[in-house]
């Protein structure tokens, strides 16, 4: 602990210094310090005049030189500090608390001064040259643009909390009246210009060490601009920002933005390390090298000591991939925007239709299609399933993009994808319910494919370390999948009692049942053990229902109605019987361990033989139990386990298939409910709230979801 304290203290000190600098810059903006002209019309802020206010903005934000500082770094004159984006919720909280009163002052003065629109114009003027600056390695120009954008984002975050979207739009339109005509004001939509330039920046500026921070800031600013949804309980289906993003000038960049965000996720680029200096050292050492080295080191320290995740618990976790995380969150937000009144969501369309770079077939006519490397995408998806957002992306691609689904199902290394999903379900106690749902639905979608159901029983795994109930030195992927799903059902029965979770677990098992092959002994035992647990629960509920009926005859007070509970448990028992029956009818000779477990616990099924809800499905189980029981009796008494298994294997070959009654194929298909945005929009924004890097929202006022949701 002593060592950690030594490392942490200077970083915190650096952060406090940085926060003070940011607030000082905003105060310069509000007070007009450095402006040679007096405020006009009683304004306390800076005017939009080029010679006065813009110079003050440039100077205050480190966007221009003071006292003719020489670019060669020879001068001993002073240079304004370069700013660093906050990258943990704690840092962002401190910054926002300091900025709120200053931003409120800006809101009061901005209608007269137009300072905010002047700042936006300064940033927009620099974005036009960013790509060239990157090619020329002009780090200074890039950091000037970054500083302006960081301040815009900080102010926007407060504005969005304090005012309506219409009022925000007005903040962009306020300009100094003496130098801007009314016609010019009406013809220019600065908000749309900012949105369009941010997207251009993301898709056109290459990801390099020197551009990492400004790309991260551009993605984060877009998230902030879309965050009005957090403060509305109903799903926003219209609005100024919504229309600009979905239509207008941003529409033509849809496919490029989706592709870039996907590649940011795929590349998993870490924040540039301290050794990556923003400015190269000169022979004399010089001012620039010292400043840039400190800034780069501070940036790296903040990234690694900060982190994303649950704001209360995970802020100190190591998160070296802020751009990847933030890009994925923005992609999910865009993909889950609802369709407009008369137009579909173009970002969802782009996600639905993109293809593999190796696909040479003529593309279908679609305005937003593009190609991406599926092998790289698959690798990133396999590696990142520990996060909610990566699992949600996998679900989105499997469900909505047929090209991705076909590619994934064709892979011969499916264990790389399935094992992380099973890990999520196995640690259900540690995961939020939405993450568990997404993992389970992914399995359900995969099990709709018969080839997948066959192939998973051919993949043999060794020493699954995270499965602790029993040592599994060797087991097929299919048997492990069955074990984890059954464990999830049992957990749900004793804890959450969620019917939706039950239904999807059983549907996945049902889809696989006809292709069960060489089930592991433990997997076969767990199938029958689950039925035993259900049988016990059925008897308990039935007894309670009987007592309830007697109580009603003797007492007029209201007693619990157990009829619904009994109906639900009987539905689950019926499904389990159908799963066992499907395996026996289609692959009995491949599963001697299931037959063994069935015979060992044959008394469990006695009570359901004459039950009207199970009579039809029990016929086949009675046939199998009777047939193999007779074979074992003929083999003699005191049989060893090996001898019993031998008798079962020979009997499986001898049992005539026509003795088992045929039932319809047991198949379930996942279908999204009507208006899926009612679930996905709050879920995605809860991920942004909890996992956005360097973003902090005060819980008060957030209406989209409750603080304990998920």
Secondary structure as UniProt FT lines:
FT   HELIX           2..31
FT   TURN            32..34
FT   TURN            41..42
FT   HELIX           50..54
FT   HELIX           55..60
FT   TURN            61..62
FT   TURN            71..72
FT   HELIX           89..113
FT   HELIX           115..127
FT   TURN            128..129
FT   HELIX           130..135
FT   TURN            136..137
FT   HELIX           139..162
FT   HELIX           165..173
FT   TURN            177..179
FT   HELIX           182..187
FT   HELIX           190..204
FT   TURN            209..211
FT   HELIX           212..225
FT   HELIX           227..231
FT   HELIX           240..246
FT   HELIX           248..253
FT   HELIX           254..267
FT   TURN            274..275
FT   TURN            283..284
FT   HELIX           286..305
FT   TURN            311..313
FT   TURN            315..316
FT   HELIX           322..335
FT   HELIX           346..353
FT   STRAND          355..356
FT   TURN            357..358
FT   TURN            367..368
FT   STRAND          371..372
FT   HELIX           374..383
FT   TURN            384..386
FT   HELIX           388..400
FT   HELIX           402..410
FT   HELIX           415..426
FT   HELIX           428..430
FT   HELIX           433..446
FT   TURN            447..448
FT   HELIX           450..455
FT   TURN            456..458
FT   STRAND          460..462
FT   TURN            465..466
FT   STRAND          474..476
FT   HELIX           477..494
FT   TURN            495..496
FT   HELIX           499..513
FT   TURN            514..515
FT   HELIX           521..554
FT   HELIX           563..587
FT   HELIX           588..590
FT   HELIX           592..600
FT   HELIX           602..608
FT   TURN            609..610
FT   TURN            612..614
FT   HELIX           615..635
FT   HELIX           641..654
FT   HELIX           657..659
FT   HELIX           677..691
FT   TURN            693..694
FT   TURN            700..701
FT   TURN            707..708
//
